[in-house]
Amino acid sequence: MVEGKFKIPNDLNLYTTLTCGQAFRWGLYEEGNFKYAKLDKDGFIWAILYNNFLGLKQEKDNLYYKALSEYFYIPQIKKTLKIDEFLNFYFKFDKDIYQLYKIMEKDKVLKYALSYRGIRILRQEPFEISITFLFSAQNTVHNISKCVYLISKKFSKELYFPTPEFIANLKVEELLDLPVRFKERIYAIINFSNLVINGFDLYSLRHLSYENAHQKLISIKGIGRKIADCILLFSLDFDMAFPIDVHIKNVVFKFYADELKLRENKSLTDKDYRLISEFFRKKYLDWAGWVQQYLYVLSRKPDLKGG
């Protein structure tokens, strides 16, 4: 086990970042079980990511880490990174979040989220994130994390995330124990894995425009606008992607309905999705996806009056 200390170069709230709905592997691994978002007795939170086992604990401006190996192979950039390089990569410390705070201070709604400073967008492994969010349709955070844990357990005792080849060769019946709401989700992950092994270059999407990358993803059965935006934002460096789930819909309709001329609907229409996401992309550019995370925080505060 490799242990050490990393000086945080930009603002970070470790626990909130790892448990705010963009990552599902962080928690406590013990006695053959996984408890999402739980800490171990020493205050570390753990994840199996990029085929490594990593524990982190934040104390002020320092991250204390424990890792199975000091190396992380990052397939989307085809590089192997040492721990310090990996932490800079994973937490996107190349983006100065203080620039976002300046934008939020001037926004009549976002200023209320400044007490949650330090939430960052993560750079996660694209295939794993694609399968993870295919599990997410009308599902809870805890069930999504359980899906990821159980399918990893099927793949290896180390709980590494399965390869596309492994998932593509599974039978639907082998995955019926996963807590998904719709059986179609199982077909979708097998179908997606088959596409990848048959030539769909997921990693190359990061070199396309947002519009082209998004279009390629939503052309795949089982991937709608929101799942596509989650894949792009949380793993492929499209920081302008703006995923809209029920929480984001509610907070946008609460605070931005007049500005966007929105009519209240029980469900989010494709037209509204396009209108809302394009509005935030134009207004916040490469910070739009980060803004989405802070709006999510506001969506969990029902007493907020805003305005």
C-alpha positions as CSV (number, residue, x, y, z in Angstrom):
1,M,0.0,0.0,0.0
2,V,1.3,3.4,-1.0
3,E,0.6,6.3,1.4
4,G,1.3,10.0,1.2
5,K,0.0,13.6,1.4
6,F,-1.1,15.8,-1.5
7,K,-1.3,19.6,-1.3
8,I,-4.6,20.7,-2.8
9,P,-3.8,23.3,-5.4
10,N,-7.4,24.7,-5.8
11,D,-10.6,24.6,-3.8
12,L,-12.0,21.2,-3.0
13,N,-14.8,19.8,-0.8
14,L,-13.8,16.2,-1.0
15,Y,-16.8,14.4,0.5
16,T,-19.4,16.4,-1.3
17,T,-17.7,16.1,-4.6
18,L,-17.5,12.3,-4.3
19,T,-21.1,11.9,-3.2
20,C,-23.1,14.5,-5.2
21,G,-24.4,12.1,-7.8
22,Q,-21.6,12.1,-10.4
23,A,-19.6,9.1,-8.9
24,F,-20.9,5.9,-7.4
25,R,-17.9,3.9,-6.3
26,W,-16.8,6.0,-3.3
27,G,-17.6,4.5,0.2
28,L,-16.6,1.8,2.5
29,Y,-15.4,-1.7,1.4
30,E,-15.3,-4.3,4.1
31,E,-16.3,-7.9,4.7
32,G,-17.3,-8.4,1.1
33,N,-19.7,-5.5,1.1
34,F,-19.8,-2.0,-0.1
35,K,-21.5,0.9,1.7
36,Y,-21.9,4.0,-0.5
37,A,-20.6,7.3,0.9
38,K,-19.5,5.8,4.2
39,L,-16.0,6.4,5.7
40,D,-13.7,3.9,7.4
41,K,-12.7,4.2,11.0
42,D,-9.8,6.5,10.1
43,G,-11.9,8.9,8.1
44,F,-10.9,7.7,4.7
45,I,-13.4,7.2,1.8
46,W,-12.4,4.5,-0.7
47,A,-13.0,3.7,-4.4
48,I,-11.9,1.2,-7.0
49,L,-11.2,3.3,-10.1
50,Y,-8.9,3.1,-13.1
51,N,-8.0,-0.5,-11.9
52,N,-6.6,0.8,-8.6
53,F,-7.8,0.9,-5.0
54,L,-7.6,4.4,-3.6
55,G,-8.5,5.9,-0.2
56,L,-8.7,9.6,0.5
57,K,-9.1,11.9,3.5
58,Q,-9.2,15.7,3.5
59,E,-7.7,17.8,6.2
60,K,-7.9,21.5,5.3
61,D,-5.7,22.0,2.2
62,N,-4.3,18.5,2.2
63,L,-5.4,15.2,0.8
64,Y,-4.1,12.1,2.6
65,Y,-4.1,9.1,0.3
66,K,-3.6,5.3,0.5
67,A,-3.4,3.4,-2.8
68,L,-2.8,-0.2,-3.9
69,S,-0.4,1.1,-6.5
70,E,1.2,4.5,-7.2
71,Y,0.3,4.2,-10.9
72,F,-3.1,4.8,-12.7
73,Y,-3.5,4.0,-16.4
74,I,-5.9,6.5,-18.0
75,P,-7.2,4.9,-21.3
76,Q,-8.9,8.1,-22.7
77,I,-5.5,9.9,-22.8
78,K,-3.4,6.7,-23.1
79,K,-1.1,7.7,-20.3
80,T,0.0,6.2,-17.0
81,L,0.0,8.8,-14.1
82,K,1.6,8.7,-10.7
83,I,-0.6,9.5,-7.7
84,D,0.0,13.3,-7.6
85,E,-0.6,13.6,-11.4
86,F,-3.7,11.4,-11.1
87,L,-5.2,13.6,-8.3
88,N,-4.6,16.7,-10.4
89,F,-6.3,14.9,-13.4
90,Y,-9.2,13.3,-11.5
91,F,-10.3,16.5,-9.7
92,K,-9.6,18.8,-12.6
93,F,-7.4,21.0,-10.7
94,D,-6.3,22.6,-14.0
95,K,-9.7,24.4,-13.8
96,D,-9.6,27.4,-11.4
97,I,-12.9,27.1,-9.6
98,Y,-12.5,30.6,-8.1
99,Q,-13.4,31.9,-11.6
100,L,-16.7,30.1,-11.2
101,Y,-17.3,31.6,-7.8
102,K,-17.0,35.1,-9.4
103,I,-19.8,34.2,-11.8
104,M,-21.9,32.7,-9.0
105,E,-21.6,35.8,-6.8
106,K,-23.2,37.9,-9.6
107,D,-26.1,35.4,-10.2
108,K,-29.3,36.0,-8.2
109,V,-29.8,32.3,-7.8
110,L,-26.4,30.7,-7.7
111,K,-25.1,33.0,-5.0
112,Y,-27.1,30.9,-2.6
113,A,-25.0,27.9,-3.4
114,L,-21.7,29.6,-2.5
115,S,-21.8,28.0,1.0
116,Y,-21.2,24.7,-0.8
117,R,-17.9,25.8,-2.3
118,G,-15.4,23.1,-3.4
119,I,-17.7,20.8,-5.5
120,R,-15.7,19.9,-8.5
121,I,-16.4,17.9,-11.7
122,L,-14.5,14.6,-11.8
123,R,-12.7,13.0,-14.8
124,Q,-13.9,9.4,-14.7
125,E,-13.4,6.4,-16.9
126,P,-15.7,6.8,-19.9
127,F,-16.9,3.2,-20.4
128,E,-17.6,2.8,-16.7
129,I,-19.5,6.0,-16.6
130,S,-21.5,5.1,-19.6
131,I,-22.6,1.8,-18.1
132,T,-23.2,3.5,-14.7
133,F,-25.6,6.1,-16.1
134,L,-27.3,3.5,-18.2
135,F,-28.2,2.0,-14.9
136,S,-29.4,5.4,-13.6
137,A,-32.8,5.7,-15.4
138,Q,-35.4,6.4,-12.7
139,N,-33.1,4.9,-10.1
140,T,-31.7,6.0,-6.7
141,V,-28.1,6.8,-6.0
142,H,-27.8,3.8,-3.7
143,N,-29.3,1.4,-6.2
144,I,-27.0,2.8,-8.9
145,S,-23.9,2.3,-6.7
146,K,-25.2,-1.3,-5.9
147,C,-25.5,-2.0,-9.6
148,V,-21.9,-0.9,-10.2
149,Y,-20.6,-2.9,-7.2
150,L,-22.5,-6.1,-8.1
151,I,-21.5,-6.1,-11.8
152,S,-17.8,-5.5,-10.7
153,K,-18.1,-8.4,-8.3
154,K,-19.1,-10.6,-11.1
155,F,-16.1,-9.6,-13.1
156,S,-13.3,-9.9,-10.6
157,K,-12.5,-10.5,-6.9
158,E,-10.6,-7.1,-7.0
159,L,-13.9,-5.4,-8.0
160,Y,-12.4,-3.8,-11.0
161,F,-15.0,-2.5,-13.4
162,P,-15.8,-5.1,-16.2
163,T,-14.4,-4.8,-19.7
164,P,-16.8,-4.3,-22.7
165,E,-16.0,-7.8,-23.7
166,F,-17.1,-9.2,-20.4
167,I,-20.4,-7.4,-20.3
168,A,-21.1,-8.1,-24.0
169,N,-20.9,-11.8,-23.4
170,L,-23.2,-11.8,-20.4
171,K,-26.7,-13.2,-20.7
172,V,-29.6,-11.0,-19.5
173,E,-30.5,-13.6,-17.0
174,E,-27.1,-13.2,-15.3
175,L,-27.9,-9.6,-14.5
176,L,-31.5,-9.8,-13.3
177,D,-30.2,-9.4,-9.7
178,L,-29.2,-5.9,-10.4
179,P,-31.5,-3.3,-8.8
180,V,-32.7,-1.5,-12.0
181,R,-36.3,-0.4,-12.4
182,F,-36.6,-1.5,-16.0
183,K,-35.3,-4.8,-17.6
184,E,-34.6,-2.7,-20.7
185,R,-31.6,-1.3,-18.8
186,I,-30.0,-4.7,-18.8
187,Y,-30.4,-5.0,-22.6
188,A,-29.0,-1.5,-23.0
189,I,-25.7,-2.1,-21.2
190,I,-25.2,-5.4,-23.1
191,N,-26.0,-3.6,-26.4
192,F,-23.7,-0.7,-25.6
193,S,-20.8,-3.0,-24.7
194,N,-21.3,-4.9,-28.0
195,L,-21.1,-1.6,-29.9
196,V,-17.8,-0.7,-28.2
197,I,-16.2,-4.1,-29.0
198,N,-17.4,-3.8,-32.5
199,G,-15.8,-0.5,-33.2
200,F,-17.7,2.4,-31.5
201,D,-14.7,4.5,-30.3
202,L,-16.1,6.0,-27.1
203,Y,-12.8,7.7,-26.2
204,S,-12.5,9.5,-29.5
205,L,-15.7,11.5,-28.7
206,R,-13.6,13.8,-26.6
207,H,-12.1,15.2,-29.8
208,L,-15.4,16.1,-31.4
209,S,-17.6,19.2,-30.9
210,Y,-20.1,18.9,-28.1
211,E,-23.0,18.8,-30.6
212,N,-21.5,15.9,-32.6
213,A,-20.4,13.9,-29.6
214,H,-23.9,14.3,-28.0
215,Q,-25.6,13.3,-31.3
216,K,-23.5,10.1,-31.6
217,L,-24.4,9.1,-28.1
218,I,-28.2,9.7,-28.3
219,S,-28.3,7.7,-31.5
220,I,-27.5,4.6,-29.4
221,K,-30.6,2.7,-28.1
222,G,-31.0,3.3,-24.4
223,I,-29.1,6.6,-24.3
224,G,-31.2,9.7,-24.0
225,R,-30.2,13.4,-23.7
226,K,-29.6,13.3,-20.0
227,I,-27.5,10.1,-20.0
228,A,-25.5,11.4,-23.0
229,D,-24.8,14.7,-21.1
230,C,-23.7,12.8,-18.0
231,I,-21.2,10.7,-20.0
232,L,-19.9,13.8,-21.7
233,L,-19.6,15.9,-18.5
234,F,-18.3,13.3,-16.0
235,S,-15.8,11.5,-18.2
236,L,-15.0,13.1,-21.5
237,D,-14.2,16.7,-20.6
238,F,-17.3,18.4,-22.0
239,D,-17.7,20.9,-19.2
240,M,-20.4,22.7,-21.2
241,A,-22.7,19.6,-21.0
242,F,-25.8,20.3,-18.8
243,P,-27.5,17.1,-17.6
244,I,-31.1,17.7,-16.6
245,D,-32.8,15.2,-14.2
246,V,-35.9,15.8,-12.1
247,H,-34.0,17.7,-9.5
248,I,-32.5,20.1,-12.0
249,K,-35.8,20.4,-13.8
250,N,-37.5,21.5,-10.5
251,V,-35.0,24.1,-9.6
252,V,-34.9,25.5,-13.1
253,F,-38.7,25.8,-13.3
254,K,-38.7,27.3,-9.8
255,F,-36.1,30.1,-10.5
256,Y,-35.7,30.5,-14.2
257,A,-39.2,29.8,-15.7
258,D,-40.0,33.4,-16.4
259,E,-36.6,34.1,-18.0
260,L,-36.9,31.0,-20.2
261,K,-40.7,31.3,-20.8
262,L,-41.2,27.8,-19.5
263,R,-44.6,26.3,-18.9
264,E,-44.9,23.8,-16.0
265,N,-45.1,20.2,-17.2
266,K,-45.2,17.0,-15.2
267,S,-42.5,15.6,-17.4
268,L,-39.5,17.2,-19.1
269,T,-40.2,17.5,-22.8
270,D,-37.4,17.2,-25.4
271,K,-38.1,20.8,-26.4
272,D,-37.7,22.0,-22.8
273,Y,-34.5,20.0,-22.4
274,R,-33.0,21.6,-25.4
275,L,-34.1,25.1,-24.4
276,I,-32.8,24.8,-20.8
277,S,-29.5,23.2,-21.7
278,E,-28.8,25.6,-24.5
279,F,-29.6,28.5,-22.2
280,F,-27.1,27.5,-19.6
281,R,-24.4,26.6,-22.2
282,K,-24.7,30.0,-23.8
283,K,-24.7,31.8,-20.4
284,Y,-21.9,29.9,-18.7
285,L,-19.9,28.3,-21.5
286,D,-17.4,25.8,-20.1
287,W,-18.7,26.3,-16.6
288,A,-22.3,25.1,-17.5
289,G,-21.8,21.6,-16.2
290,W,-20.2,22.9,-13.0
291,V,-23.2,25.3,-12.5
292,Q,-25.4,22.2,-12.9
293,Q,-23.8,20.6,-9.8
294,Y,-24.5,23.7,-7.7
295,L,-28.1,24.0,-8.9
296,Y,-28.4,20.3,-7.8
297,V,-27.4,21.4,-4.3
298,L,-30.0,24.1,-4.4
299,S,-32.6,21.6,-5.5
300,R,-32.1,19.8,-2.2
301,K,-33.0,23.0,-0.2
302,P,-36.8,23.2,-0.4
303,D,-36.9,26.3,1.9
304,L,-34.8,28.4,-0.5
305,K,-36.8,31.4,-1.6
306,G,-34.3,32.8,-4.2
307,G,-34.8,35.9,-6.2
